[in-house]
Amino acid sequence: MKLLSCLFIVFASIFTDALAQPVQPKTNTIPSACAYIGSPEYEHHRNADELKHRICINSFELTQHEITVSDFRTFVNATNYITDAEINYQEKGCWSYDSTQTPAWNWYSWANWKSPLGQTAADNDPVTCISFYDISKYIAWLNRTTGEHYRLPTEAEWEYATRAGSNSLYFWGNNPRLSCRYANFADQSAPFSSKELQTFPCNDKYTLITSVKKYSPNKFGLYDMLGNAWEWTCSEYHSDYSKLSNTCVDNENFHTKFIAVRGGGWNSDPVRSRIAYRNWEAPWIRMASWGFRLVKQKKRHTFKRKPITARQPIQKSN
């Protein structure tokens, strides 16, 4: 009986480990090139931090879509990880939306990656309500269990991959009426009034966030590069776009930095949904409209970074 018990424990352990193994996200190869990122001075509604400049990018692999709830759940089940939203780090829960409350956007204690918008998130939805810290833990686990080396994209990599050769407002061109074919933005199906937010002049029938790959990809075969969920990058935000756009934040002191976030989400208007629009936040922030996708590096030894240390507070300047 003791032998049978031992065998059962061994097989149970093996089975549990097998279940905890991540399914590696599918990636597309983005070709090497030199290209312009940022916006021209004549672009309508451009901001001063969108300096147009030329960058040269080496070929890299980028996940076809944002990391999903299912992907993140595998990590949580394997590690028993508890996110910043669940421990109310700095603020309670997650910055989310509830149309029954005033104001509708607020920090809600019930909001986290499992239920970012008041109902259970679908497996194929982009995982949201996670901080830069949470993402770093997910990446560390993914690298450890797969033997690969994943990381967040730099701002320059993100914009180059999103444009896919385009110099327009959006990767499909300049016509906002076509957005419902390509991206989940705040359109006529959004729960916002026209007084609250200018919406896109089309209706995709998705009120909030929706599953990945529902819309047509860009020319690199990447889905949801614009819309659905904003995407964290690994770059420190700098008002001079040419300074830090193709570097990852230094892990020694990133706690005091703002991290660049790109791409717009299900709540974004036409101005903030432009490819060149730049957003940023402190690494502890988590929102129901913010997610991420990953770069898979070809040579692990070429990317040397120290582990991220303990969480620290940060004050955002006005």
N, C-alpha and C positions, 0 to 999 in steps of 0.2 A: 504493500500500500504506500509505503514511504517513497518507493521508486516511482510509482505512478503519480504521486503528488508532485514530485520533483519534475517529472516530465511534463506534467500539466502546466506547472509554473513557467518552465522554459518555453514551451510552445505558446503560452499566453503572452509572454514577454515578446517573443518574435512577432506574433500577430499584431500586438499593440504597436510595436516599432514600425511594422509595415504600414499600418494605417496612418501613422504620423508622418510618413515620408511625403514631402511636398511634390505636387505635380509641377514640374518646371514650366513656368509661363512661356508660351510660344513667342519667339522673337523674329524680327525681320532685320536683315542686314541693310544698314544705311551706308551708302557709298561715300568714299572720301571726296572732298571738294573744297574749293574756296568760294565763299558766297557772302552776300550782304545780309545782315540782320538789323533789326531796328526799323524805324519808319522814316520816310522822306519828310522834309520840312513842310511840304504841301499837303500831307495826309490830314484829312479832317479829324478833329478832336485828338490829334496827337498830343502827347505829354513831353515835357522837357527831358525826361529820363529815357527817351526812346532813340537816342543817338544812333543814326545809321552808320554802321562800320563794317569793314570786311574781316571775315574770320576764315581760317582754314581748319577743317575738321577731318580727322582721321576716321576711317571706316569703323563703325561700331554696331552692335546689335541692340535693338530696342524692343521691348515687349509690345506685341500687337495692340494691346488694350491695357487699361488700368488694372491693377491688382484687385481681385474681386473679394467679396465677403467670404466665399468658400475658401479661397487661398489663405486668407488671414485666419479663418477659423481653424484650419489645419495647424497653423503655427500655435495658436492659443491652446488647442487641445494637447499638443505635444509638450508645451512648456509651462502651462498654467499661467501664462502671462496676463497681467491685469493692466489695462491701458490707463493713460492719464485721465481720461474722462471718467473712468470708473472709480478712481481714487480722488476725484475732485481736485486735481493738482492745479494750483493757482486760482482756478475758478471751478464752480460746480459743473459737472457734466460736460456738455458740448454746446457750442454756439449753433442754435438750430432755429427752425421755423415752425410756429404753431399759429394758424390763422384765427384760432378762437381766443387768442390772448392779445393784449395791448401793452407794449408793442409786440408784434408777432415774432420779430427776431430778438432772441435773448439767450442767456445761458440757462439751459434746462437740465436739471439733475437726472432726468430720465433718458436723456439723449447720450448714446454711445454707439460704438460700431455695430452692435447687434440691433439697435433700434434708433437710428439717427434722426428719423422724422416722425416718430410716434407709432410706427408699426414695424414689425419684424422685417429686417432687410432681406431681400431675395438673394439667393446664392450667387447669382451672376451680376448683381449690382456692384459698382465700384465700392470698395470699402472706404468709408468716410468716418469722420469724428475721431481721427487719429492724428497724433502730433508728430513732429519731426523726430522726437525721442522714440515714440512707438515704432516708427518706420525703421529707425536704426536697429532696434532689437529684432524686428522681423528679418531685416537683411542679414544680420549676423547669424541668425538661425538658418536662413536659407543657404547661405554660403557654407556653413558648417555641415549641413546635412546633404548638400548636393556636390560639394567639392568644387563648385564654380565660384566665380566672383561677380556678384551683382552689386550695383550701387544706383543711386539716383542719377539722372542726367544733369549735366551742367545746363545753365540757362542757354548758352549758345547751342549746345547739342539739341536741346528741346526745340528752340525756334527753327533751327536748320531742318530738323526732322519734320516739323509741322508744316513749314513752307513747301517742302518737297519741290523746290524749283520755282515756287510762286513768289511774286512781288506784290501781291494784292492784299486787301484788307483781311480776307479769309482765304483759306487754301483753295477754295473752289472759285474764287474771283471776288468781285466787289458787290454783288447783288445780294442784299439781305433776305430777299424773298425766297432764295434757294436754300436758306439755312436749314429748313426742316428736312431736307434730303441728307444733310451731312452732319448735323450737330443738335444736341439737346440743349437749347438755350431757353431763355424766358420769351416765349412766343405768345400767341393769342390764347393758348390753353393754360398759361401760367396763372397761379392764384393771386396775382398782383393786379391792382387797378392801374389804369393808365396814369393816374396822378402819382402813384408810388414809383413807377418804373416804366420807361419806354420799352416796349416789347418788339420782337421781330414780327413783320407783317405776314405771318403764315401760322398754321396750326398743325402740330405733329401729334396732338391728342395725348401727350405725356405731360402731366401737370408738374411733377417733381422729378426726382432722379429715376433713371430706368436702367435696364440691363445693358451691359457692354455689347458692342457690335450690332446695335440696332440700326445704325446709320451707315452710309457709304464711306469707305475709307479715302484717305488722300492718295497721292500718286506713289507713295512709298508703301502702300498697303497697311497703313496704320489707322486704327479706329479711334474715334473720340478724342483726337488730339485737341480739338476745340469742343467745349461744352461737356455736359454731364457732370464732371467733377473737375475743379481746379486741380492742378498737379504741382506738388512740391518738387523743387529741384535741389541739387546739392550746393548751389552757389550762394554766396553771401550777396545780399542786395547792395548795390552801389548806385547812386544817382547818375554817375557817369557809366553808361552801359559798356563802354569799351574797356573798363578797368578789370573787372572780375568775372566777366560773362562766361569764360571757358575754364574756370577753375572751381574746385570744390572747397567749401568752407573748411578752415583749419579746425580740426577737432580739439585742439588745445584750448581754444577760447571762443568757440562758436556760441556759447551760452549768452554772450553779450551782443550777439549779432542778429540782424534780421535776415531771414532766408527768403530767396526769390520764389514766388509761386506764380504759375502761368496757366493760360488756356481758357479761362472762363468756366462757368458751370451752368447747371440747370436754372440758376437764378440770375444769369448775366444778361445785361442789355446789349444792344449793338455796339456801343462804344467800348465797353469792357471786354467784349468778345473778339475784338481785333487781335490778330496774331501778335502785333507789336506791343500790346498793352501789358504792362508789368505790375505785378502785385507783390506784396511781401508781408511777412509777419514774424513774430518771435517764435522760437522753436517749440514752445509749450502749447501754442494755440492749436485748437482743433475745431473744425467746423463741419456741418452736415453737408457741405457742398465741396469739400476738399478731399482729394485722394492722391494717388501716385501711380507711376509706372517705373520700370527699371531698365537700366542698361546692363547688359551682360558683357563683361570684359573678356577679351580673347586670351590675354596673358595675365594670370593672376599676380605674378611677381612684379608687374610693372606699376601696381597701384598700392602704395604703402601708406597706410593710415593707422594711427593709434586708436584703440577702442574709445568709444564715447564714454565720458565719465558721468558723474551724478548730475541730476537735473538742477538747474539754478534759475532763479527768477530773472526777469528782464523788464525794464521799463521802456515803453514805446514813446518816442518823442512826438510832440504835436506838430 
